[in-house]
């Protein structure tokens, strides 16, 4: 994942039979964002973790501030929330939808995102189609192995 460039995940890969973890995670984050179940940034992520609404947290290893990473890691450990580390904050920003595109739908600018959380709470819940998707199951299985 560290060698990947900041490109949009091709649609053809998402629909193919073999799905790798990066594509699965990107699909889960996209589905969560579409259903307003994605917390982005330190404030929103901390609120989601502390209120026990976060299903899992994604943390970028390329975050500039060590205090930021330690804060999120400690909260995840304290509240028993699963954490997934990704290499690049720009890639995470793209997966979270923090991009600007031109009229041809090409990515022009990507805003870095150091952390995000997928939320599943009574007031903001993921639909069953997302919870039963192949991508969500793959992400859950990878967290159980750790």
N, CA, C and O of each residue as an XYZ file, in Angstrom:
584
protein
N       0.805     -1.181      0.000
C       0.000      0.000      0.000
C       0.858      1.258      0.000
O       0.412      2.310     -0.460
N       2.086      1.164      0.510
C       2.938      2.336      0.573
C       3.383      2.771     -0.820
O       3.633      3.955     -1.047
N       3.486      1.812     -1.769
C       3.939      2.163     -3.093
C       2.806      2.684     -3.984
O       3.071      3.190     -5.074
N       1.562      2.571     -3.544
C       0.445      3.013     -4.366
C       0.474      4.524     -4.541
O       0.790      5.260     -3.607
N       0.144      4.978     -5.738
C       0.035      6.405     -5.991
C      -1.355      6.856     -5.590
O      -2.250      6.034     -5.394
N      -1.535      8.160     -5.468
C      -2.818      8.713     -5.069
C      -3.755      8.776     -6.265
O      -4.005      9.851     -6.810
N      -4.268      7.630     -6.669
C      -5.211      7.544     -7.774
C      -6.547      7.068     -7.221
O      -6.615      6.466     -6.150
N      -7.595      7.346     -7.965
C      -8.904      6.827     -7.586
C      -8.893      5.311     -7.771
O      -8.257      4.796     -8.690
N      -9.599      4.603     -6.894
C      -9.685      3.167     -7.018
C     -10.578      2.856     -8.208
O     -11.736      3.274     -8.226
N     -10.073      2.134     -9.203
C     -10.867      1.855    -10.394
C     -12.112      1.032    -10.069
O     -12.070      0.142     -9.220
N     -13.208      1.330    -10.742
C     -14.463      0.632    -10.517
C     -14.349     -0.824    -10.930
O     -14.969     -1.690    -10.313
N     -13.579     -1.103    -11.945
C     -13.431     -2.473    -12.427
C     -12.841     -3.376    -11.349
O     -13.230     -4.539    -11.238
N     -11.911     -2.857    -10.556
C     -11.322     -3.655     -9.491
C     -12.340     -3.961     -8.411
O     -12.329     -5.060     -7.856
N     -13.231     -3.011     -8.091
C     -14.195     -3.204     -7.034
C     -15.176     -4.312     -7.376
O     -15.633     -5.025     -6.482
N     -15.507     -4.469     -8.639
C     -16.496     -5.444     -9.041
C     -15.893     -6.792     -9.409
O     -16.637     -7.733     -9.684
N     -14.592     -6.915     -9.422
C     -13.972     -8.178     -9.789
C     -14.120     -9.176     -8.644
O     -14.404     -8.799     -7.507
N     -13.924    -10.452     -8.963
C     -14.092    -11.500     -7.967
C     -13.074    -11.413     -6.843
O     -13.432    -11.604     -5.681
N     -11.823    -11.131     -7.155
C     -10.781    -11.059     -6.151
C     -10.650     -9.617     -5.665
O     -10.334     -8.715     -6.441
N     -10.895     -9.414     -4.376
C     -10.840     -8.071     -3.809
C      -9.717     -8.048     -2.779
O      -9.700     -8.872     -1.865
N      -8.779     -7.113     -2.918
C      -7.738     -7.012     -1.910
C      -8.216     -6.103     -0.776
O      -9.254     -5.450     -0.883
N      -7.445     -6.072      0.302
C      -7.877     -5.362      1.507
C      -8.024     -3.860      1.270
O      -8.964     -3.254      1.786
N      -7.129     -3.248      0.511
C      -7.191     -1.804      0.275
C      -8.470     -1.423     -0.460
O      -9.102     -0.423     -0.121
N      -8.852     -2.197     -1.448
C     -10.075     -1.924     -2.203
C     -11.291     -2.137     -1.306
O     -12.248     -1.365     -1.364
N     -11.259     -3.181     -0.478
C     -12.370     -3.456      0.435
C     -12.537     -2.321      1.438
O     -13.657     -1.878      1.692
N     -11.433     -1.849      2.007
C     -11.495     -0.750      2.970
C     -12.003      0.518      2.296
O     -12.824      1.235      2.868
N     -11.529      0.800      1.100
C     -11.999      1.978      0.369
C     -13.499      1.890      0.107
O     -14.201      2.896      0.208
N     -13.994      0.713     -0.224
C     -15.423      0.533     -0.490
C     -16.246      0.718      0.780
O     -17.314      1.328      0.738
N     -15.763      0.201      1.909
C     -16.477      0.360      3.179
C     -16.533      1.841      3.570
O     -17.577      2.324      4.011
N     -15.427      2.556      3.414
C     -15.411      3.979      3.750
C     -16.324      4.765      2.820
O     -16.991      5.705      3.254
N     -16.358      4.388      1.544
C     -17.233      5.058      0.583
C     -18.700      4.828      0.954
O     -19.501      5.762      0.921
N     -19.051      3.591      1.305
C     -20.423      3.282      1.696
C     -20.808      3.992      2.989
O     -21.933      4.474      3.123
N     -19.876      4.059      3.941
C     -20.152      4.740      5.202
C     -20.356      6.237      4.964
O     -21.242      6.843      5.565
N     -19.548      6.831      4.099
C     -19.697      8.255      3.788
C     -21.026      8.525      3.103
O     -21.673      9.535      3.378
N     -21.436      7.637      2.219
C     -22.699      7.806      1.498
C     -23.895      7.729      2.439
O     -24.942      8.314      2.162
N     -23.746      7.011      3.551
C     -24.843      6.858      4.512
C     -24.662      7.724      5.754
O     -25.318      7.498      6.771
N     -23.769      8.722      5.674
C     -23.499      9.647      6.767
C     -23.062      8.923      8.037
O     -23.481      9.278      9.139
N     -22.227      7.919      7.876
C     -21.739      7.133      9.004
C     -20.210      7.144      9.055
O     -19.590      6.164      9.467
N     -19.612      8.250      8.637
C     -18.164      8.359      8.624
C     -17.749      9.618      9.367
O     -18.136     10.726      8.997
N     -16.955      9.437     10.424
C     -16.412     10.563     11.181
C     -14.993     10.798     10.692
O     -14.194      9.864     10.623
N     -14.672     12.060     10.348
C     -13.348     12.396      9.831
C     -12.736     13.466     10.706
O     -13.402     14.421     11.105
N     -11.457     13.295     11.001
C     -10.750     14.278     11.808
C     -10.740     13.902     13.285
O     -11.539     13.085     13.741
N      -9.828     14.509     14.012
C      -9.607     14.152     15.409
C     -10.840     14.370     16.278
O     -11.208     13.490     17.056
N     -11.480     15.521     16.159
C     -12.629     15.820     17.017
C     -13.770     14.819     16.810
O     -14.291     14.264     17.778
N     -14.157     14.589     15.559
C     -15.258     13.671     15.273
C     -14.905     12.239     15.650
O     -15.748     11.511     16.173
N     -13.669     11.828     15.389
C     -13.244     10.469     15.697
C     -13.237     10.248     17.212
O     -13.706      9.214     17.687
N     -12.715     11.199     17.962
C     -12.690     11.074     19.427
C     -14.105     11.007     19.993
O     -14.370     10.218     20.899
N     -15.007     11.820     19.472
C     -16.400     11.780     19.931
C     -17.030     10.417     19.631
O     -17.755      9.873     20.464
N     -16.761      9.870     18.458
C     -17.325      8.577     18.080
C     -16.773      7.449     18.954
O     -17.512      6.543     19.338
N     -15.486      7.501     19.264
C     -14.877      6.459     20.090
C     -15.410      6.541     21.515
O     -15.825      5.531     22.083
N     -15.400      7.734     22.090
C     -15.826      7.895     23.477
C     -17.302      7.568     23.688
O     -17.687      7.097     24.758
N     -18.126      7.815     22.676
C     -19.551      7.516     22.806
C     -19.873      6.070     22.399
O     -21.041      5.685     22.337
N     -18.840      5.284     22.125
C     -18.963      3.866     21.761
C     -19.788      3.652     20.494
O     -20.450      2.625     20.347
N     -19.748      4.619     19.583
C     -20.471      4.508     18.327
C     -19.578      4.013     17.193
O     -20.083      3.613     16.144
N     -18.273      4.033     17.383
C     -17.337      3.663     16.316
C     -17.242      2.142     16.192
O     -17.030      1.440     17.181
N     -17.401      1.645     14.965
C     -17.209      0.226     14.691
C     -15.715     -0.057     14.623
O     -15.223     -1.009     15.229
N     -14.996      0.787     13.874
C     -13.539      0.721     13.820
C     -13.011      2.085     13.400
O     -13.737      2.927     12.871
N     -11.718      2.273     13.655
C     -11.040      3.533     13.351
C      -9.910      3.232     12.374
O      -9.222      2.218     12.493
N      -9.731      4.127     11.407
C      -8.618      4.012     10.463
C      -7.664      5.164     10.766
O      -8.070      6.326     10.787
N      -6.397      4.836     11.000
C      -5.389      5.821     11.371
C      -4.248      5.780     10.371
O      -3.727      4.708     10.061
N      -3.857      6.947      9.862
C      -2.751      7.038      8.901
C      -1.422      7.071      9.642
O      -1.251      7.837     10.591
N      -0.490      6.244      9.210
C       0.832      6.209      9.835
C       1.670      7.419      9.454
O       2.623      7.759     10.155
N       1.325      8.075      8.349
C       2.100      9.230      7.898
C       1.636     10.529      8.550
O       1.947     11.614      8.058
N       0.909     10.429      9.635
C       0.456     11.604     10.365
C       1.672     12.357     10.909
O       2.606     11.748     11.431
N       1.651     13.686     10.780
C       2.791     14.499     11.187
C       2.951     14.595     12.703
O       4.074     14.686     13.201
N       1.854     14.576     13.431
C       1.878     14.823     14.866
C       1.797     13.502     15.637
O       0.806     12.780     15.530
N       2.847     13.186     16.420
C       2.857     11.953     17.203
C       1.807     11.984     18.316
O       1.254     10.944     18.671
N       1.531     13.159     18.862
C       0.517     13.274     19.917
C      -0.855     12.881     19.388
O      -1.647     12.260     20.096
N      -1.128     13.242     18.153
C      -2.394     12.902     17.485
C      -2.552     11.386     17.433
O      -3.593     10.848     17.812
N      -1.506     10.699     16.959
C      -1.571      9.246     16.847
C      -1.705      8.593     18.217
O      -2.491      7.661     18.386
N      -0.946      9.075     19.193
C      -1.005      8.500     20.533
C      -2.380      8.682     21.153
O      -2.877      7.791     21.842
N      -2.998      9.836     20.911
C      -4.327     10.111     21.441
C      -5.353      9.126     20.873
O      -6.131      8.534     21.622
N      -5.350      8.957     19.574
C      -6.307      8.054     18.932
C      -6.038      6.605     19.342
O      -6.976      5.861     19.626
N      -4.770      6.201     19.375
C      -4.429      4.837     19.766
C      -4.853      4.552     21.196
O      -5.390      3.481     21.480
N      -4.617      5.503     22.107
C      -4.993      5.319     23.508
C      -6.508      5.241     23.676
O      -7.009      4.412     24.436
N      -7.238      6.102     22.969
C      -8.699      6.054     23.044
C      -9.235      4.722     22.506
O     -10.148      4.140     23.091
N      -8.674      4.245     21.405
C      -9.107      2.968     20.840
C      -8.848      1.826     21.816
O      -9.694      0.951     22.002
N      -7.689      1.843     22.429
C      -7.347      0.791     23.376
C      -8.226      0.878     24.619
O      -8.686     -0.145     25.127
N      -8.461      2.083     25.107
C      -9.253      2.282     26.317
C     -10.708      1.877     26.110
O     -11.323      1.308     27.012
N     -11.262      2.161     24.945
C     -12.683      1.898     24.664
C     -12.907      0.613     23.869
O     -14.029      0.348     23.436
N     -11.859     -0.188     23.671
C     -11.936     -1.457     22.939
C     -12.523     -1.304     21.543
O     -13.432     -2.036     21.151
N     -11.990     -0.340     20.800
C     -12.399     -0.118     19.414
C     -11.258     -0.591     18.518
O     -10.096     -0.257     18.753
N     -11.593     -1.368     17.493
C     -10.576     -1.860     16.567
C      -9.983     -0.713     15.767
O     -10.670      0.246     15.415
N      -8.678     -0.836     15.485
C      -7.969      0.202     14.754
C      -7.248     -0.424     13.574
O      -6.615     -1.473     13.700
N      -7.351      0.234     12.422
C      -6.660     -0.202     11.214
C      -5.662      0.890     10.842
O      -6.022      2.066     10.779
N      -4.424      0.511     10.598
C      -3.407      1.468     10.178
C      -3.241      1.412      8.667
O      -3.157      0.336      8.074
N      -3.197      2.589      8.056
C      -2.890      2.699      6.636
C      -1.640      3.555      6.504
O      -1.324      4.346      7.392
N      -0.941      3.395      5.410
C       0.355      4.051      5.263
C       0.250      5.543      4.962
O       0.995      6.337      5.536
N      -0.654      5.936      4.080
C      -0.635      7.289      3.543
C      -1.885      8.072      3.918
O      -3.002      7.590      3.733
N      -1.701      9.269      4.441
C      -2.839     10.115      4.821
C      -3.554     10.700      3.603
O      -4.752     10.975      3.666
N      -2.835     10.891      2.502
C      -3.493     11.376      1.279
C      -4.419     10.307      0.711
O      -5.514     10.613      0.240
N      -3.978      9.057      0.755
C      -4.819      7.956      0.289
C      -6.059      7.842      1.167
O      -7.160      7.637      0.657
N      -5.895      7.970      2.466
C      -7.035      7.928      3.383
C      -7.982      9.093      3.121
O      -9.200      8.923      3.176
N      -7.442     10.265      2.840
C      -8.269     11.415      2.498
C      -9.086     11.174      1.246
O     -10.247     11.577      1.167
N      -8.485     10.521      0.272
C      -9.205     10.212     -0.963
C     -10.316      9.205     -0.685
O     -11.423      9.349     -1.203
N     -10.035      8.195      0.120
C     -11.044      7.200      0.457
C     -12.202      7.822      1.247
O     -13.340      7.363      1.150
N     -11.908      8.866      2.027
C     -12.938      9.528      2.832
C     -13.713     10.579      2.039
O     -14.663     11.168      2.553
N     -13.316     10.812      0.811
C     -14.031     11.763     -0.028
C     -13.543     13.188      0.086
O     -14.254     14.111     -0.312
N     -12.364     13.394      0.611
C     -11.804     14.733      0.757
C     -10.999     15.086     -0.492
O      -9.798     15.346     -0.413
N     -11.662     15.094     -1.633
C     -11.006     15.359     -2.908
C     -11.765     16.427     -3.674
O     -12.962     16.629     -3.474
N     -11.052     17.096     -4.544
C     -11.655     18.035     -5.489
C     -11.398     17.476     -6.878
O     -10.273     17.106     -7.212
N     -12.454     17.419     -7.686
C     -12.330     16.854     -9.023
C     -12.652     17.904    -10.073
O     -13.339     18.888     -9.799
N     -12.148     17.682    -11.274
C     -12.465     18.565    -12.397
C     -13.735     18.051    -13.095
O     -14.270     17.012    -12.706
N     -14.215     18.758    -14.107
C     -15.450     18.324    -14.794
C     -15.378     16.926    -15.408
O     -16.408     16.277    -15.591
N     -14.170     16.458    -15.727
C     -14.011     15.117    -16.292
C     -13.900     14.050    -15.210
O     -13.613     12.892    -15.512
N     -14.126     14.429    -13.945
C     -14.073     13.544    -12.787
C     -12.673     13.017    -12.501
O     -12.521     11.924    -11.956
N     -11.643     13.790    -12.867
C     -10.269     13.462    -12.512
C      -9.930     14.176    -11.209
O     -10.352     15.311    -10.985
N      -9.169     13.508    -10.357
C      -8.801     14.077     -9.071
C      -7.824     15.224     -9.287
O      -6.783     15.047     -9.921
N      -8.160     16.411     -8.755
C      -7.312     17.583     -8.875
C      -6.523     17.793     -7.590
O      -5.319     18.046     -7.627
N      -7.208     17.686     -6.451
C      -6.560     17.928     -5.171
C      -7.101     16.940     -4.143
O      -8.300     16.667     -4.092
N      -6.186     16.407     -3.319
C      -6.564     15.500     -2.241
C      -6.141     16.140     -0.923
O      -4.992     16.549     -0.762
N      -7.077     16.222      0.013
C      -6.781     16.748      1.340
C      -6.402     15.577      2.236
O      -7.082     14.551      2.240
N      -5.324     15.724      2.994
C      -4.883     14.666      3.893
C      -5.902     14.441      5.001
O      -6.552     15.377      5.466
N      -6.029     13.190      5.414
C      -6.897     12.821      6.526
C      -6.098     11.858      7.403
O      -5.669     10.803      6.938
N      -5.902     12.216      8.653
C      -5.093     11.381      9.526
C      -5.889     10.285     10.211
O      -5.327      9.259     10.592
N      -7.187     10.488     10.373
C      -8.003      9.446     11.000
C      -9.453      9.580     10.582
O      -9.932     10.662     10.244
N     -10.134      8.449     10.616
C     -11.575      8.432     10.379
C     -12.149      7.236     11.134
O     -11.434      6.294     11.473
N     -13.443      7.295     11.387
C     -14.120      6.218     12.103
C     -15.422      5.890     11.390
O     -16.142      6.784     10.944
N     -15.712      4.611     11.289
C     -16.995      4.168     10.753
C     -17.942      4.040     11.936
O     -17.642      3.355     12.914
N     -19.091      4.709     11.838
C     -20.046      4.786     12.940
C     -21.231      3.884     12.654
O     -21.743      3.852     11.535
N     -21.668      3.148     13.676
C     -22.892      2.364     13.593
C     -23.625      2.541     14.913
O     -23.346      1.838     15.884
N     -24.548      3.466     14.946
C     -25.306      3.791     16.144
C     -26.781      3.854     15.773
O     -27.115      3.949     14.592
N     -27.667      3.802     16.762
C     -29.102      3.837     16.445
C     -29.527      5.066     15.636
O     -30.395      4.967     14.769
N     -28.926      6.209     15.912
C     -29.323      7.416     15.186
C     -28.650      7.524     13.818
O     -29.192      8.178     12.927
N     -27.500      6.908     13.628
C     -26.774      6.918     12.353
C     -26.255      5.507     12.098
O     -25.114      5.195     12.439
N     -27.071      4.667     11.512
C     -26.655      3.275     11.355
C     -26.387      2.940      9.887
O     -26.967      3.515      8.966
N     -25.494      1.997      9.725
C     -25.186      1.493      8.388
C     -26.317      0.575      7.933
O     -26.813     -0.219      8.732
N     -26.733      0.662      6.686
C     -27.777     -0.248      6.206
C     -27.268     -1.683      6.129
O     -26.062     -1.925      6.075
N     -28.198     -2.622      6.125
C     -27.837     -4.037      6.078
C     -27.062     -4.391      4.818
O     -26.222     -5.291      4.839
N     -27.335     -3.692      3.723
C     -26.609     -3.977      2.485
C     -25.114     -3.718      2.644
O     -24.294     -4.404      2.033
N     -24.757     -2.726      3.468
C     -23.342     -2.439      3.718
C     -22.768     -3.451      4.698
O     -21.672     -3.969      4.488
N     -23.511     -3.738      5.779
C     -23.022     -4.673      6.798
C     -22.853     -6.085      6.252
O     -22.009     -6.836      6.742
N     -23.632     -6.454      5.255
C     -23.549     -7.795      4.679
C     -22.718     -7.849      3.406
O     -22.645     -8.896      2.762
N     -22.085     -6.731      3.032
C     -21.293     -6.708      1.801
C     -19.992     -7.487      1.968
O     -19.498     -7.681      3.079
N     -19.459     -7.922      0.845
C     -18.205     -8.670      0.845
C     -17.062     -7.820      1.398
O     -16.201     -8.329      2.115
N     -17.052     -6.538      1.070
C     -15.980     -5.647      1.525
C     -16.018     -5.497      3.043
O     -14.975     -5.577      3.691
N     -17.201     -5.280      3.625
C     -17.311     -5.104      5.073
C     -16.910     -6.387      5.797
O     -16.248     -6.337      6.835
N     -17.308     -7.529      5.253
C     -16.937     -8.805      5.865
C     -15.425     -9.009      5.827
O     -14.838     -9.513      6.784
N     -14.791     -8.614      4.711
C     -13.340     -8.758      4.597
C     -12.612     -7.878      5.618
O     -11.633     -8.310      6.228
N     -13.087     -6.659      5.798
C     -12.472     -5.749      6.765
C     -12.667     -6.286      8.186
O     -11.741     -6.238      8.996
N     -13.860     -6.795      8.493
C     -14.111     -7.371      9.816
C     -13.235     -8.586     10.074
O     -12.703     -8.743     11.173
N     -13.081     -9.442      9.079
C     -12.241    -10.643      9.232
C     -10.791    -10.261      9.501
O     -10.119    -10.914     10.300
N     -10.308     -9.227      8.854
C      -8.914     -8.833      9.066
C      -8.711     -8.281     10.485
O      -7.632     -8.427     11.059
N      -9.747     -7.649     11.047
C      -9.625     -7.144     12.421
C      -9.666     -8.281     13.429
O      -9.026     -8.192     14.476
N     -10.406     -9.350     13.137
C     -10.493    -10.483     14.059
C      -9.190    -11.258     14.124
O      -8.878    -11.861     15.151
N      -8.420    -11.247     13.031
C      -7.149    -11.975     12.984
C      -6.091    -11.352     13.870
O      -5.171    -12.040     14.312
N      -6.207    -10.044     14.139
C      -5.171     -9.353     14.911
C      -5.263     -9.622     16.374
O      -4.456     -9.107     17.148
